[in-house]
Amino acid sequence: MHEPMGARKLETNSTRLIAGTLILILGGLLWWLAQDEGAALPKTNEGRLATSATVHRTLDLGEKEIAAPTRALRLKGPSAPTSNPRRLRVRVVDATGQPLEKVPVLLVDGGGHRDWRRTDPAGLAVFDHPETGHLLTRALSQPPVIQKVTREREDYVLRLAGGFHIEGQLLVNGTPPGETLDFSASVFQSGLTDRFFRAIHRATHDSDMEPIPLRCDESGAFRIDGLQAGWAVRINLPKGLRMMQGEKDGGRPTVHIDTVRSGGRLVLRTTRRSLIEGFCLNHASLPLSNIPVHVRVVWKSLSKTTRHLKDYDLLHSDSNGHFAVWMDTHLMHRILFVASWAGIELTQEAVPSIESTQQILPSFVFPAARKVCIQVVDEGRQPVHRAKVGTTDGTLILTTDATGGVSLPLIPGELLSVHVAAKGFEMRELAIPGVGETNLNVEMKRAHRATLSFHWDDESPVRARLVILTFPTNPFQNDSIFSSPIHAALDRGVRMTRWKGLYVVSGKTDEKGLFTIDDLTPGARIHVELRGAGGGKLLDEERSITGARDEQITFVVDRKLAKTLKGVVLDVHGNPVSDAAILIGQNPNRLARKAYTDGQGRFRIRDVVFETGYIQAVKPGFRKATRLLENLRDPVETLSFRLAPGAHCKLVVEDSEGHLLGGASVDLPYVAFPGAGPVCLKQGDGTFEIVDIGDEPCHPVIYGPGGKKRKITIRPDIDVLRVVRWD
């Protein structure tokens, strides 16, 4: 039965009316929300609402208002919780108050999460407010700045000071160099700068790890910027120059500055070093690469007697056969160059000259040689692949191919001593005459193999840990193994040395916790030491070799003895002390640095195995705090340190008339770590400052004119100013 047409039309109109009413209500609601959101957002100069991608905030810079977009992009660190609408605004300015652009700002919240952003053209960086944490920032060649973040504040201003600078001049033999020279300077300070740049994955500058690049002009003038008082600066001179005083640091010409002060001037008086170079060629005048060249310096007197002075590091020729060495020479020096190849040694002598600092030696030309083919096989006459064959002096080392063969150059009439070594086989020694057969077969015998297996107490393997085996006598059946460079080249991961009359073999365990060693003498006593075992202890350290063909010895490492030390370092006001060094050890005079405190002053040291020892917290500007740890039995020990401000004393040295003594110097004992002891800073002629004085008096030694010295005593917090009159 059909419905009436009028009823159906009435129903359709009602549906449309209801839908229209809902659309109007929804549209009004959306309009109201848009008006509310627009009122909350600032407007741009055109009167339009700023989008969420570019939010303009008005900054009061003291003289005028600048509307600057902040497009900070989170590149590292976990996202802050979106439920917290609070924002942290950080403005970075220079010493004059001008904003700094593209300066990295690091935010470390209370949980240790890191987030960093760069400032915009207005010097602004915006973060999600972490409630608590620390802000760190620095610009290139400028000291770092740290600011604590609290819940109450949302706006912070970090002011980057320009720091001190040093102007200097480099002189070569008393005159300007006359050319542009590139060199560098290394700055030694606390670990803060390095850790800051590592946190944002950038190369470090102005620190121990990355030297500052420097360049002097034709007059020798140069400048180092962004320094702070108390920093030590080492100048790494250009190649070919050395200090006229002959100051060295690990073989490198350097000069040390104990104190940096504003307006200081440094004069580097240098002289040129001698450059001696040469070539290694074969009989066809073709270059020989990787030829070892020994450099020996002797003193030759007028009576023709010689005295050995020093040996330089071993040189190697490059792909063009070229080698070169910079050295300090004297007219009475004689420099001997000895090049070795395939058992042949050639010698050249260099005599220093006054006229030139550059000298080219006559080329080392090695004579023609015939080839001798060596076939390395096992007891079943099967070829031995990857066996090492070479001369006993290590100047020529070859590896056998899949056929077990190699070709050695042989000088006619010369006896060639050769070692042949392969994994799992006994080492062979050969003496090949210069005449006779050109093809030799070398049969290798299977060696006794001892496999040391290391497991944790839960039976999991000890992977990639250093194993040190100590023997009272030579443990190998072949006495030449310890001194053979061929056997050493067989496995570069295994090292064999002599130490205090003992034979030491060391290497790392593989992924299965195994360490293998071949050709041991049956009955040999072995002492095992495991390094980096995570605080574990070997239950059995002494074993004997039984002599079985494939012997396996199992060692178990107990980790239940390991402990963890954690704690916090605070100042006297209860504020956390960041980047304080934590030292531990059983000898109070020989403590090892194990950790640094984080931004909250916290530290954690794992794998502590001793039950009684010492722990110390040190930082420049504070007095060190040392604590005795006794009967450590709990798996986790919680500690707390409070560092008091360090004492300092201004020291003035005057002459008999009351004038500052310019030639005076002050000496204090060496300090291994910054903050671990008193350090003397030179402020000017006859003016010094001794900082980081602890609870005990210090005893500096003052050196005056004529080499005279005087030892004084400075008491902490009592001797704030000390005047010494030099009679």
Residue, then its C-alpha position, 0 to 999 in steps of 0.5 A: m500500500h503506497e504512502p500519500m505523496g504529501a506525507r513523503k514531501l513533508e518528511t523530506n522537508s523536515t529532514r532538511l530543516i534539521a540538517g540545516t539547523l545543525i550546520l548553523i549551530l556547528g558553524g557558529l561554534l567554529w566561528w566562536l572558537a576561531q575568535d577565541e584562538g585569534a584573540a590569544l595569538p598576536k597579530t603580524n604587521e598586516g593584521r593577520l593572525a600568525t600561523s603555528a609554524t611562525v609564531h611572532r613574539t615581542l621582545d623587549l631589547g631595552e631600546k626598541e621592540i623587535a618582533a622576531p619569528t622563532r622557528a626552532l627545530r628539535l634535532k636531538g633529544p626526546s620530545a617534551p610532554t605536550s601537556n605542559p603549555r609553558r614555554l622557556r624563552v632564552r635570549v643570547v646577547d653579546a657583551t654590549g647587549q646585541p642579539l647573537e644569531k645561530v648560537p647553539v643553546l643546550l637545554v638539559d632537564g632534570g631527568g638528563h634529557r638533552d635538547w638543543r636549538r639555534t638562536d634566530p636573528a633576534g637571538l631567541a631560542v624557545f623550548d618547552h619548559p622542563e620545570t628544572g634543568h640547566l641551559l648551556t651556550r657558547a659561541l666560537s672563541q668565547p667562554p661558555v655560559i651556564q644558567k640554572v632553570t627554575r619553575e618560576r622563570e620563563d625568560y632567561v638572558l645569556r650574555l656571552a662575553g668576548g673573553f681575553h685575547i693574546e696578541g703575538q709575533l712570530l720571529v724566525n732567527g730574530t726577524p719576521p718570517g716574510e711570508t704567511l704561516d699557518f699553525s695552531a694553538s691548543v687551549f687547556q681548560s676544564g672538560l665543560t667545553d668538550r662535553f658541551f660540543r659533544a652533546i650537540h655533535r659538533a667538532t670541539h674548538d678551543s679545547d684539548m681535542e681540537p687546536i685553534p687554527l692560527r695564521c701570521d702575516e708577513s710581519g709575524a703578527f697573530r692573535i688568539d681570541g676568546l680566552q679566560a684567565g687561568w687557561a693554559v695555551r700551547i702554541n704548536l709552531p709551524k712545521g720546520l720551526r722550533m723555539m730557540q730555547g729548544e723547548k719540546d713536548g713529546g718531540r713537538p716544538t711548543v711553548h706554554i703560557d701558564t696564565v692568560r690575561s687581557g692585553g697580553r703579548l707573546v713573542l715566539r722567537t724561533t729558528r729553522r729546523s733541518l729538513i733531510e729527505g731521500f729516495c729508495l729505488n730499485h736497480a731500475s731506478l723505480p721507486l720502492s714503497n714502504i721501505p723502513v729507514h732507521v735514523r740515528v744521530v751521533w756526536k762526532s768530536l774533533s778527535k774522531t770519537t763518536r757518541h750515540l745521541k738519539d734514534y728517531d722514529l722509524l721512517h717509511s718511504d711513500s709510493n714515490g719512494h720518498f722519505a723526509v724528517w725534520m730534526d734539530t742538528h748541530l755542526m758536530h752531529r752526524i746523521l746515519f740513515v739505514a734503509s733495509w729491504a729483503g735482508i739488505e742494508l744500505t747506509q747514507e750519512a748526512v752532515p749538517s751545513i751552515e749554508s742551508t737547512q734543507q738537504i737531499l741524501p743520495s738515493f738508496v739504490f737496491p741491487a738486482a735480485r733473483k726470485v726464489c719461490i717458496q711453497v708452504v704445505d702441511e703434513g698432508r702436502q696440502p697448501v697452507h693459505r695465509a701463512k706469513v713468510g719474511t726476513t727475520d729483521g721484518t723488512l720484508i713480510l709476504t702472505t701466501d696465496a691459495t696455492g701456498g706460494v710466495s716469491l722472495p728476492l734473493i741477492p746472489g751470494e748473500l745468505l737470507s734468513v727467513h721465518v715461516a709462520a701460520k696459525g695452528f702450525e709450528m714456526r719454521e726457520l730457514a737459511i736460504p743461500g744466494v746460490g742453488e735451488t730457486n724453488l723450495n717446499v716448506e712443510m709445516k707441522r701441527a702445533h699444540r694449541a691451547t684454547l682459553s675459554f672465559h665465561w661469566d658466572d651465568e655461563s655467558p661468554v666474556r666477549a672482547r675483553l683483554v687477556i694477559l698471560t704471564f709466564p716465568t720462562n719462555p713458554f714456546q717450544n721455539d724460542s724465536i717466537f717472542s722476537s720474530p716480527i713474522h710471528a707477530a704479523l700473523d695476528r696483530g691482535v696478539r702482542m708478545t713482550r718481555w716485562k721485568g723478566l717475564y714473558v707476556v702474551s696479551g690479546k682480546t677474546d672473540e665473540k665466543g669468549l675464546f682466546t687461542i695460543d699455539d706452540l706452547t710447551p707442555g707443563a708450562r705454568i700460566h698466570v691469567e689476568l682479565r682486564g675490563a671484566g666489569g668488576g668481575k674476578l677470576l675464580d682461578e688465575e693459575r693453570s698448567i699446560t697439559g700438552a694435549r693436541d687441542e687443549q681447552i681450559t675454562f675460566v669463570v668470572d664472578r661478577k657478584l663482587a662488583k659494586t656501584l658508587k653513586g652520589v651528588v656533589l653540592d656546594v656549601h649553599g646546596n647548589p649542584v656542582s656540575d663537571a666535577a671530577i670524581l677520582i677513586g682508588q685504594n691509594p690516596n696518592r694515586l687516584a684515578r679519574k672515573a667520572y664527571t658530575d652532570g648538570q644536577g651534580r650527580f655521578r655514577i661509577r660502576d664495577v668497583v671491586f675493592e671493599t676499602g678505598y678512597i673517593q675524591a671530588v675536585k673542581p677548579g675554584f673549590r676545595k677537594a673533598t676526600r672520603l674513606l670508603e670502608n667495608l663496601r658490601d652493598p651493591v649500590e653505595t650512595l654518597s654526598f659531597r659538599l665542596a667549599p670555595g677554594a682559598h686564594c692568595k695574591l703574591v707580590v715579589e718586590d726588589s729591595e727598593g719596593h719595585l716589582l721584580g720582573g724576573a721572578s717566577v713561582d714554582l708549585p708541585y705538578v697537579a694531575f687534575p684541574g682543582a686537585g691542588p694549588v696552581c700559580l697564575k702570573q698576573g704580571d711582572g712580580t705579581f702572581e695569584i695562587v688559586d685552588i688552595g686546599d685545607e693544607p698550607c702550600h709551599p711555593v718556591i720563588y726563583g729570583p735573579g741569579g738562580k736564587k730561590r726562596k721557599i715560603t708557606i701560604r696558609p689557606d684563608i689567612d694569607v690572602l695577600r703576601v708580599v715578598r721582598w727580594d734582597 
